[in-house]
Amino acid sequence: MMDFQILAKGIALAGCAIGAGLALIAGIGPGIGEGNAVAKALEAIGRQPECKGDVTGTMLLGCAIAETTGIYGFVTGLLLIFVAPGTFMKFLA
């Protein structure tokens, strides 16, 4: 019975670590997306300088919304690293 509990705890901890790593990969997408958005906004401003205010405001709003995806992934990773292992250990004790 004791070996099974040790194995179960190891599997739970490994799952938390793998899940946290996968959740932190979510930060790559917003970085790429925001870079593309800024590049296109600069191209638009270069073509039509008179629309600078509209393009800048829309770009900032879009970047803020895109950044929330990365923040959600970061918070999920932190929860899987620091909170979930303790919760699983209570269930497996």
OpenMM code with the backbone's topology and positions (N, CA, C; nanometers):
from openmm import Vec3, app, unit

residues = "MET MET ASP PHE GLN ILE LEU ALA LYS GLY ILE ALA LEU ALA GLY CYS ALA ILE GLY ALA GLY LEU ALA LEU ILE ALA GLY ILE GLY PRO GLY ILE GLY GLU GLY ASN ALA VAL ALA LYS ALA LEU GLU ALA ILE GLY ARG GLN PRO GLU CYS LYS GLY ASP VAL THR GLY THR MET LEU LEU GLY CYS ALA ILE ALA GLU THR THR GLY ILE TYR GLY PHE VAL THR GLY LEU LEU LEU ILE PHE VAL ALA PRO GLY THR PHE MET LYS PHE LEU ALA".split()
positions = [
    Vec3(0.0817, -0.1193, 0.0000),
    Vec3(0.0000, 0.0000, 0.0000),
    Vec3(0.0861, 0.1258, 0.0000),
    Vec3(0.1991, 0.1225, 0.0677),
    Vec3(0.2848, 0.2395, 0.0783),
    Vec3(0.3488, 0.2730, -0.0572),
    Vec3(0.3905, 0.1720, -0.1338),
    Vec3(0.4514, 0.1962, -0.2638),
    Vec3(0.3527, 0.2619, -0.3593),
    Vec3(0.2260, 0.2207, -0.3511),
    Vec3(0.1236, 0.2801, -0.4358),
    Vec3(0.1059, 0.4286, -0.4043),
    Vec3(0.1096, 0.4662, -0.2778),
    Vec3(0.0940, 0.6071, -0.2401),
    Vec3(0.2119, 0.6904, -0.2885),
    Vec3(0.3309, 0.6371, -0.2795),
    Vec3(0.4487, 0.7095, -0.3275),
    Vec3(0.4411, 0.7273, -0.4791),
    Vec3(0.4000, 0.6228, -0.5483),
    Vec3(0.3851, 0.6309, -0.6935),
    Vec3(0.2775, 0.7319, -0.7314),
    Vec3(0.1650, 0.7298, -0.6613),
    Vec3(0.0566, 0.8237, -0.6904),
    Vec3(0.1004, 0.9677, -0.6672),
    Vec3(0.1763, 0.9925, -0.5613),
    Vec3(0.2249, 1.1278, -0.5350),
    Vec3(0.3237, 1.1711, -0.6436),
    Vec3(0.4084, 1.0811, -0.6860),
    Vec3(0.5038, 1.1133, -0.7927),
    Vec3(0.4346, 1.1465, -0.9236),
    Vec3(0.3316, 1.0692, -0.9563),
    Vec3(0.2562, 1.0954, -1.0797),
    Vec3(0.1838, 1.2290, -1.0692),
    Vec3(0.1262, 1.2603, -0.9541),
    Vec3(0.0569, 1.3879, -0.9361),
    Vec3(0.1529, 1.5049, -0.9492),
    Vec3(0.2706, 1.4931, -0.8887),
    Vec3(0.3688, 1.6011, -0.8984),
    Vec3(0.4214, 1.6164, -1.0413),
    Vec3(0.4423, 1.5046, -1.1099),
    Vec3(0.4881, 1.5107, -1.2487),
    Vec3(0.3818, 1.5751, -1.3370),
    Vec3(0.2558, 1.5418, -1.3123),
    Vec3(0.1475, 1.6037, -1.3890),
    Vec3(0.1400, 1.7534, -1.3668),
    Vec3(0.1615, 1.7962, -1.2437),
    Vec3(0.1618, 1.9401, -1.2139),
    Vec3(0.2765, 2.0098, -1.2863),
    Vec3(0.3928, 1.9483, -1.2866),
    Vec3(0.5089, 2.0096, -1.3516),
    Vec3(0.4905, 2.0176, -1.5027),
    Vec3(0.4409, 1.9109, -1.5617),
    Vec3(0.4184, 1.9107, -1.7065),
    Vec3(0.3099, 2.0113, -1.7431),
    Vec3(0.2026, 2.0133, -1.6659),
    Vec3(0.0947, 2.1095, -1.6920),
    Vec3(0.1404, 2.2534, -1.6784),
    Vec3(0.2250, 2.2813, -1.5795),
    Vec3(0.2763, 2.4177, -1.5611),
    Vec3(0.3638, 2.4580, -1.6795),
    Vec3(0.4459, 2.3665, -1.7261),
    Vec3(0.5295, 2.3965, -1.8424),
    Vec3(0.4473, 2.4247, -1.9660),
    Vec3(0.3435, 2.3456, -1.9875),
    Vec3(0.2567, 2.3683, -2.1026),
    Vec3(0.1784, 2.4991, -2.0891),
    Vec3(0.1374, 2.5325, -1.9673),
    Vec3(0.0635, 2.6571, -1.9464),
    Vec3(0.1525, 2.7786, -1.9719),
    Vec3(0.2795, 2.7691, -1.9380),
    Vec3(0.3690, 2.8830, -1.9588),
    Vec3(0.4068, 2.9011, -2.1054),
    Vec3(0.3866, 2.7991, -2.1862),
    Vec3(0.4080, 2.8136, -2.3305),
    Vec3(0.3061, 2.9119, -2.3886),
    Vec3(0.1946, 2.9321, -2.3198),
    Vec3(0.0914, 3.0243, -2.3672),
    Vec3(0.1415, 3.1675, -2.3772),
    Vec3(0.2541, 3.1995, -2.3166),
    Vec3(0.3093, 3.3339, -2.3263),
    Vec3(0.3733, 3.3641, -2.4604),
    Vec3(0.3996, 3.2619, -2.5412),
    Vec3(0.4650, 3.2828, -2.6703),
    Vec3(0.3687, 3.3470, -2.7701),
    Vec3(0.2460, 3.3000, -2.7727),
    Vec3(0.1478, 3.3497, -2.8696),
    Vec3(0.1208, 3.4991, -2.8592),
    Vec3(0.0911, 3.5502, -2.7397),
    Vec3(0.0667, 3.6943, -2.7301),
    Vec3(0.1874, 3.7782, -2.7695),
    Vec3(0.3064, 3.7316, -2.7403),
    Vec3(0.4257, 3.8074, -2.7785),
    Vec3(0.4390, 3.8199, -2.9296),
    Vec3(0.4158, 3.7102, -2.9983),
    Vec3(0.4229, 3.7122, -3.1444),
    Vec3(0.3095, 3.7972, -3.2019),
    Vec3(0.1894, 3.7790, -3.1471),
    Vec3(0.0741, 3.8543, -3.1966),
    Vec3(0.0881, 4.0042, -3.1752),
    Vec3(0.1366, 4.0432, -3.0587),
    Vec3(0.1549, 4.1856, -3.0322),
    Vec3(0.2632, 4.2446, -3.1214),
    Vec3(0.3683, 4.1703, -3.1472),
    Vec3(0.4728, 4.2184, -3.2381),
    Vec3(0.4183, 4.2408, -3.3783),
    Vec3(0.3363, 4.1469, -3.4257),
    Vec3(0.2757, 4.1634, -3.5577),
    Vec3(0.1798, 4.2819, -3.5602),
    Vec3(0.1023, 4.3003, -3.4537),
    Vec3(0.0070, 4.4114, -3.4481),
    Vec3(0.0791, 4.5456, -3.4515),
    Vec3(0.1866, 4.5570, -3.3765),
    Vec3(0.2620, 4.6830, -3.3750),
    Vec3(0.3261, 4.7081, -3.5113),
    Vec3(0.3778, 4.6041, -3.5742),
    Vec3(0.4390, 4.6205, -3.7062),
    Vec3(0.3365, 4.6700, -3.8076),
    Vec3(0.2187, 4.6112, -3.8077),
    Vec3(0.1145, 4.6534, -3.9022),
    Vec3(0.0645, 4.7939, -3.8704),
    Vec3(0.0574, 4.8276, -3.7409),
    Vec3(0.0145, 4.9626, -3.7035),
    Vec3(0.1166, 5.0655, -3.7508),
    Vec3(0.2443, 5.0353, -3.7371),
    Vec3(0.3468, 5.1282, -3.7847),
    Vec3(0.3435, 5.1425, -3.9361),
    Vec3(0.3140, 5.0327, -4.0063),
    Vec3(0.2995, 5.0417, -4.1512),
    Vec3(0.1823, 5.1316, -4.1883),
    Vec3(0.0704, 5.1163, -4.1174),
    Vec3(-0.0483, 5.1978, -4.1464),
    Vec3(-0.0217, 5.3453, -4.1174),
    Vec3(0.0471, 5.3732, -4.0084),
    Vec3(0.0787, 5.5125, -3.9747),
    Vec3(0.1772, 5.5694, -4.0769),
    Vec3(0.2687, 5.4877, -4.1250),
    Vec3(0.3629, 5.5336, -4.2274),
    Vec3(0.2933, 5.5678, -4.3574),
    Vec3(0.1887, 5.4930, -4.3918),
    Vec3(0.1146, 5.5200, -4.5146),
    Vec3(0.0223, 5.6404, -4.5008),
    Vec3(-0.0447, 5.6500, -4.3850),
    Vec3(-0.1407, 5.7592, -4.3629),
    Vec3(-0.1157, 5.8208, -4.2251),
    Vec3(-0.0260, 5.9151, -4.2158),
    Vec3(0.0078, 5.9736, -4.0852),
    Vec3(-0.1087, 6.0431, -4.0159),
    Vec3(-0.2093, 6.0863, -4.0916),
    Vec3(-0.3224, 6.1567, -4.0299),
    Vec3(-0.4116, 6.0650, -3.9456),
    Vec3(-0.4018, 5.9346, -3.9606),
    Vec3(-0.4845, 5.8422, -3.8819),
    Vec3(-0.4069, 5.7837, -3.7628),
    Vec3(-0.3031, 5.8539, -3.7205),
    Vec3(-0.2166, 5.8034, -3.6132),
    Vec3(-0.2936, 5.7774, -3.4840),
    Vec3(-0.3806, 5.8688, -3.4431),
    Vec3(-0.4548, 5.8536, -3.3174),
    Vec3(-0.5466, 5.7324, -3.3177),
    Vec3(-0.6196, 5.7133, -3.4266),
    Vec3(-0.7119, 5.5986, -3.4357),
    Vec3(-0.6369, 5.4662, -3.4349),
    Vec3(-0.5307, 5.4597, -3.5134),
    Vec3(-0.4548, 5.3350, -3.5232),
    Vec3(-0.3868, 5.3028, -3.3901),
    Vec3(-0.3304, 5.4047, -3.3261),
    Vec3(-0.2598, 5.3819, -3.1998),
    Vec3(-0.3556, 5.3343, -3.0909),
    Vec3(-0.4710, 5.3978, -3.0808),
    Vec3(-0.5693, 5.3573, -2.9791),
    Vec3(-0.6186, 5.2151, -2.9998),
    Vec3(-0.6492, 5.1815, -3.1232),
    Vec3(-0.6964, 5.0466, -3.1535),
    Vec3(-0.5870, 4.9437, -3.1281),
    Vec3(-0.4625, 4.9784, -3.1644),
    Vec3(-0.3513, 4.8864, -3.1421),
    Vec3(-0.3285, 4.8610, -2.9933),
    Vec3(-0.3338, 4.9669, -2.9128),
    Vec3(-0.3132, 4.9490, -2.7690),
    Vec3(-0.4228, 4.8640, -2.7061),
    Vec3(-0.5471, 4.8844, -2.7491),
    Vec3(-0.6574, 4.8033, -2.6973),
    Vec3(-0.6394, 4.6565, -2.7370),
    Vec3(-0.6017, 4.6334, -2.8617),
    Vec3(-0.5794, 4.4960, -2.9079),
    Vec3(-0.4647, 4.4284, -2.8353),
    Vec3(-0.3569, 4.5033, -2.8112),
    Vec3(-0.2430, 4.4464, -2.7386),
    Vec3(-0.2802, 4.4137, -2.5939),
    Vec3(-0.3611, 4.4992, -2.5329),
    Vec3(-0.4036, 4.4731, -2.3947),
    Vec3(-0.4890, 4.3474, -2.3867),
    Vec3(-0.5780, 4.3304, -2.4823),
    Vec3(-0.6634, 4.2112, -2.4827),
    Vec3(-0.5800, 4.0864, -2.5112),
    Vec3(-0.4840, 4.0966, -2.6037),
    Vec3(-0.3991, 3.9808, -2.6356),
    Vec3(-0.3112, 3.9437, -2.5171),
    Vec3(-0.2695, 4.0415, -2.4401),
    Vec3(-0.1810, 4.0147, -2.3268),
    Vec3(-0.2512, 3.9350, -2.2173),
    Vec3(-0.3830, 3.9468, -2.2088),
    Vec3(-0.4542, 3.8723, -2.1048),
    Vec3(-0.4378, 3.7215, -2.1231),
    Vec3(-0.4231, 3.6754, -2.2469),
    Vec3(-0.4015, 3.5323, -2.2707),
    Vec3(-0.2714, 3.4867, -2.2065),
    Vec3(-0.1664, 3.5640, -2.2237),
    Vec3(-0.0395, 3.5305, -2.1608),
    Vec3(-0.0457, 3.5354, -2.0097),
    Vec3(-0.1191, 3.6328, -1.9570),
    Vec3(-0.1332, 3.6447, -1.8114),
    Vec3(-0.2106, 3.5256, -1.7561),
    Vec3(-0.3163, 3.4838, -1.8251),
    Vec3(-0.3922, 3.3661, -1.7798),
    Vec3(-0.3035, 3.2423, -1.7778),
    Vec3(-0.2219, 3.2241, -1.8809),
    Vec3(-0.1308, 3.1106, -1.8841),
    Vec3(-0.0286, 3.1166, -1.7721),
    Vec3(0.0229, 3.2369, -1.7435),
    Vec3(0.1206, 3.2539, -1.6361),
    Vec3(0.0595, 3.2225, -1.5005),
    Vec3(-0.0611, 3.2721, -1.4762),
    Vec3(-0.1285, 3.2463, -1.3477),
    Vec3(-0.1608, 3.0977, -1.3340),
    Vec3(-0.2038, 3.0347, -1.4426),
    Vec3(-0.2316, 2.8912, -1.4385),
    Vec3(-0.1047, 2.8128, -1.4055),
    Vec3(0.0070, 2.8515, -1.4663),
    Vec3(0.1338, 2.7852, -1.4361),
    Vec3(0.1737, 2.8016, -1.2906),
    Vec3(0.1583, 2.9226, -1.2368),
    Vec3(0.1905, 2.9451, -1.0958),
    Vec3(0.1019, 2.8615, -1.0039),
    Vec3(-0.0264, 2.8535, -1.0368),
    Vec3(-0.1164, 2.7723, -0.9550),
    Vec3(-0.0775, 2.6248, -0.9599),
    Vec3(-0.0393, 2.5774, -1.0770),
    Vec3(0.0007, 2.4365, -1.0886),
    Vec3(0.1320, 2.4083, -1.0163),
    Vec3(0.2184, 2.5078, -1.0059),
    Vec3(0.3462, 2.4866, -0.9379),
    Vec3(0.3310, 2.4941, -0.7864),
    Vec3(0.2565, 2.5943, -0.7377),
    Vec3(0.2557, 2.6217, -0.5942),
    Vec3(0.1306, 2.5741, -0.5199),
    Vec3(0.0159, 2.5688, -0.5851),
    Vec3(-0.1088, 2.5363, -0.5142),
    Vec3(-0.1512, 2.3914, -0.5360),
    Vec3(-0.1488, 2.3468, -0.6603),
    Vec3(-0.2006, 2.2143, -0.6928),
    Vec3(-0.1267, 2.1000, -0.6237),
    Vec3(0.0063, 2.1019, -0.6131),
    Vec3(0.0718, 1.9880, -0.5461),
    Vec3(0.0249, 1.9688, -0.4020),
    Vec3(0.0074, 2.0775, -0.3270),
    Vec3(-0.0417, 2.0663, -0.1908),
    Vec3(-0.1825, 2.0115, -0.1845),
    Vec3(-0.2650, 2.0543, -0.2782),
    Vec3(-0.4027, 2.0046, -0.2845),
    Vec3(-0.4056, 1.8560, -0.3153),
    Vec3(-0.3244, 1.8123, -0.4125),
    Vec3(-0.3202, 1.6708, -0.4469),
    Vec3(-0.2653, 1.5860, -0.3325),
    Vec3(-0.1684, 1.6394, -0.2601),
    Vec3(-0.1089, 1.5622, -0.1510),
    Vec3(-0.2102, 1.5418, -0.0372),
    Vec3(-0.3009, 1.6371, -0.0190),
    Vec3(-0.4052, 1.6194, 0.0830),
    Vec3(-0.5000, 1.5065, 0.0447),
    Vec3(-0.5302, 1.4975, -0.0857),
    Vec3(-0.6210, 1.3916, -0.1310),
    Vec3(-0.5539, 1.2538, -0.1269),
    Vec3(-0.4238, 1.2509, -0.1513),
    Vec3(-0.3541, 1.1221, -0.1580),
    Vec3(-0.2999, 1.0741, -0.0235),
    Vec3(-0.3124, 1.1565, 0.0803),
    Vec3(-0.2597, 1.1182, 0.2106),
    Vec3(-0.3434, 1.0129, 0.2786),
] * unit.nanometer
topology = app.Topology()
chain = topology.addChain("A")
for resn in residues:
    res = topology.addResidue(resn, chain)
    for name in ("N", "CA", "C"):
        topology.addAtom(name, app.Element.getBySymbol(name[0]), res)
